[in-house]
Amino acid sequence: MSAETTEQIRRHLVGLKMPRALEALQTTLSRIEQGEFSALQAIESLLGEEYSTRESRRIKMALQTARLTTVNSARESMFWPRLGSDARCA
């Protein structure tokens, strides 16, 4: 692939704000040159990289904003007071 085309692809990825696809571009181009990838496989690979990164980031942010309580490990739960047999739940 020509250097001009590669540079144009880089500019497009920057303009589209696709940093993970930009990081994977050189590896993908190498795989095309070695005959490991077709053009469609390369597109799928770049889009897949970007999608999985964005989805992971979205899930991470959703969990942080949900303010879910953390699950205590068995060791941490040893420090919680235990209810005796005479304790009643209301």
C-alpha positions as CSV (number, residue, x, y, z in Angstrom):
1,M,0.0,0.0,0.0
2,S,1.4,3.4,-0.9
3,A,2.6,5.8,1.8
4,E,0.0,8.4,0.6
5,T,-2.9,6.0,1.1
6,T,-1.6,4.9,4.5
7,E,-1.2,8.6,5.6
8,Q,-4.7,9.3,4.4
9,I,-6.1,6.4,6.3
10,R,-4.3,7.6,9.4
11,R,-5.8,11.1,9.0
12,H,-9.3,9.6,8.6
13,L,-8.9,7.5,11.8
14,V,-7.7,10.6,13.7
15,G,-10.6,12.6,12.3
16,L,-13.1,9.9,13.3
17,K,-11.5,9.7,16.8
18,M,-10.6,6.0,16.5
19,P,-7.3,5.8,18.5
20,R,-7.3,2.0,18.9
21,A,-7.8,1.4,15.2
22,L,-5.0,3.8,14.6
23,E,-2.7,1.8,16.9
24,A,-3.6,-1.4,15.1
25,L,-3.2,0.0,11.6
26,Q,0.4,-0.9,11.1
27,T,0.0,-4.4,12.2
28,T,-3.1,-4.8,10.0
29,L,-1.2,-3.4,7.0
30,S,1.6,-5.8,7.6
31,R,-0.8,-8.8,7.7
32,I,-2.3,-7.6,4.4
33,E,1.1,-7.4,2.8
34,Q,2.0,-10.9,4.0
35,G,-1.3,-12.3,2.6
36,E,-2.8,-13.1,6.0
37,F,-5.7,-10.7,5.6
38,S,-8.0,-9.7,2.8
39,A,-9.2,-6.1,2.6
40,L,-12.5,-7.0,4.2
41,Q,-10.8,-8.9,7.0
42,A,-8.6,-5.8,7.6
43,I,-11.6,-3.5,7.8
44,E,-13.3,-5.9,10.2
45,S,-10.2,-6.2,12.3
46,L,-9.7,-2.4,12.7
47,L,-13.4,-1.8,13.4
48,G,-13.5,-4.7,15.8
49,E,-10.5,-3.3,17.7
50,E,-12.1,0.1,18.0
51,Y,-15.5,-1.3,19.0
52,S,-14.2,-3.6,21.7
53,T,-12.1,-0.8,23.2
54,R,-15.1,1.6,23.2
55,E,-17.4,-1.1,24.6
56,S,-15.0,-1.9,27.4
57,R,-14.7,1.8,28.3
58,R,-18.5,2.2,28.2
59,I,-19.0,-0.7,30.6
60,K,-16.3,0.5,32.9
61,M,-17.9,4.0,33.1
62,A,-21.3,2.5,33.6
63,L,-20.1,0.5,36.5
64,Q,-18.4,3.5,38.0
65,T,-21.4,5.8,37.7
66,A,-23.7,3.1,39.0
67,R,-21.9,3.3,42.3
68,L,-22.4,-0.4,43.0
69,T,-21.2,-1.7,46.3
70,T,-18.3,-4.1,46.1
71,V,-18.7,-7.7,47.0
72,N,-16.7,-8.6,50.1
73,S,-14.4,-11.5,50.0
74,A,-14.6,-14.3,52.5
75,R,-11.7,-12.7,54.4
76,E,-13.4,-9.3,54.6
77,S,-16.7,-10.8,55.7
78,M,-15.0,-12.4,58.8
79,F,-14.8,-8.9,60.3
80,W,-18.6,-8.3,60.1
81,P,-20.5,-9.0,63.3
82,R,-22.4,-12.3,63.2
83,L,-26.0,-12.5,64.2
84,G,-26.6,-14.8,67.1
85,S,-29.3,-17.5,67.2
86,D,-31.5,-15.2,69.3
87,A,-31.3,-12.3,66.8
88,R,-34.6,-11.7,65.0
89,C,-35.0,-10.1,61.6
90,A,-37.9,-7.7,61.4
